[in-house]
């Protein structure tokens, strides 16, 4: 009898397709509507954000977010 290898990553099974749970680290653009000099402007940096979510391409989910690839600095699957 052949044993199935258990996945070590957290996932949801929807319609025989696995959707893996990811930790996504991304840069959130910040803004400032006040007046600033050149030094203050150069010190304005994006906030580092962390989102944990199931990543999918074609399923029905709620509370969806779209991240441009250029702002994502790291994606890693969450282990069980």
Sine and cosine of phi, psi and omega as CSV:
sin_phi,cos_phi,sin_psi,cos_psi,sin_omega,cos_omega
0.00,0.00,0.78,-0.63,-0.03,-1.00
-1.00,0.08,0.76,-0.65,0.00,-1.00
-1.00,-0.02,0.66,-0.75,0.07,-1.00
-0.99,0.15,0.68,-0.73,0.04,-1.00
-0.98,0.20,0.81,-0.59,-0.01,-1.00
-0.98,0.21,0.71,-0.70,0.02,-1.00
-0.93,0.38,0.69,-0.72,0.02,-1.00
-1.00,-0.03,-0.02,1.00,-0.01,-1.00
-0.95,-0.31,0.59,-0.80,0.02,-1.00
-0.93,0.35,0.72,-0.69,-0.01,-1.00
-0.44,-0.90,0.27,-0.96,0.12,-0.99
-0.90,-0.43,0.64,-0.77,0.00,-1.00
-0.96,-0.28,0.91,-0.41,0.00,-1.00
-0.79,-0.62,0.90,-0.43,0.00,-1.00
0.84,0.54,0.72,0.70,0.00,-1.00
0.90,0.44,0.29,0.96,0.06,-1.00
-0.86,-0.51,0.69,-0.72,0.01,-1.00
-1.00,0.00,0.73,-0.68,0.12,-0.99
-0.90,-0.44,0.89,-0.45,-0.09,-1.00
-1.00,0.08,0.50,-0.86,0.00,-1.00
-1.00,0.01,0.81,-0.59,-0.08,-1.00
-0.86,-0.51,0.45,-0.89,0.25,-0.97
-0.97,-0.24,0.86,-0.52,-0.05,-1.00
-0.91,-0.42,0.85,-0.53,0.05,-1.00
-0.97,-0.25,0.82,-0.57,-0.08,-1.00
-0.59,-0.81,0.30,-0.95,-0.03,-1.00
-0.99,-0.17,0.82,-0.57,0.02,-1.00
-0.98,-0.18,0.88,-0.48,0.01,-1.00
-0.87,0.50,0.65,-0.76,0.02,-1.00
-0.92,-0.38,0.42,-0.91,0.02,-1.00
-0.72,-0.69,0.32,-0.95,0.05,-1.00
-0.55,-0.83,0.85,-0.53,-0.06,-1.00
-1.00,-0.06,0.00,1.00,0.01,-1.00
-1.00,0.09,0.15,-0.99,0.05,-1.00
-0.98,0.20,0.59,-0.81,-0.01,-1.00
-0.51,-0.86,0.47,-0.88,0.10,-1.00
-1.00,0.04,0.01,-1.00,-0.08,-1.00
-0.88,0.48,-0.65,0.76,0.00,-1.00
-0.91,0.42,-0.66,0.75,0.04,-1.00
-0.91,0.41,-0.59,0.80,0.01,-1.00
-0.91,0.41,-0.65,0.76,-0.01,-1.00
-0.93,0.36,-0.42,0.91,-0.02,-1.00
-1.00,0.07,-0.09,1.00,0.03,-1.00
-0.96,0.26,0.89,-0.45,-0.04,-1.00
-0.80,-0.59,0.41,-0.91,0.04,-1.00
-0.94,0.34,0.46,-0.89,0.06,-1.00
-0.99,0.15,0.61,-0.79,0.08,-1.00
-1.00,0.03,0.85,-0.53,-0.06,-1.00
-0.91,-0.41,0.48,-0.88,0.07,-1.00
-0.80,-0.61,0.82,-0.57,0.03,-1.00
-0.85,-0.53,0.68,-0.73,0.09,-1.00
-0.92,-0.40,0.81,-0.59,-0.12,-0.99
-0.33,-0.94,0.33,-0.94,0.19,-0.98
-0.99,0.15,0.73,-0.69,-0.02,-1.00
-0.98,-0.20,0.79,-0.61,-0.02,-1.00
-0.61,-0.79,0.21,-0.98,0.06,-1.00
-0.88,-0.48,-0.52,0.85,-0.09,-1.00
-0.48,-0.88,0.97,0.23,0.08,-1.00
-0.48,-0.88,0.11,-0.99,-0.02,-1.00
-0.98,-0.18,0.88,-0.47,0.02,-1.00
-0.68,-0.73,0.21,-0.98,0.10,-0.99
-0.88,-0.48,0.14,-0.99,-0.04,-1.00
0.77,0.63,0.88,0.48,-0.10,-1.00
-1.00,-0.03,0.49,-0.87,0.06,-1.00
-0.71,-0.70,0.56,-0.83,0.08,-1.00
-0.88,-0.47,0.80,-0.59,0.00,-1.00
-0.90,-0.43,0.83,-0.55,0.14,-0.99
-0.89,0.46,0.67,-0.75,-0.04,-1.00
-0.84,0.54,-0.52,0.86,-0.08,-1.00
-0.93,0.37,-0.32,0.95,0.00,-1.00
-1.00,-0.07,-0.15,0.99,-0.01,-1.00
-1.00,0.09,0.84,-0.54,0.01,-1.00
-0.99,-0.14,-0.38,0.92,-0.04,-1.00
-0.33,-0.94,0.65,-0.76,0.14,-0.99
-0.72,-0.69,0.76,-0.65,0.04,-1.00
-0.63,-0.77,0.64,-0.76,0.05,-1.00
-0.95,0.32,0.62,-0.78,0.02,-1.00
-1.00,0.07,0.80,-0.60,0.05,-1.00
-0.99,0.15,0.43,-0.90,0.02,-1.00
-0.93,0.37,0.00,0.00,0.00,0.00
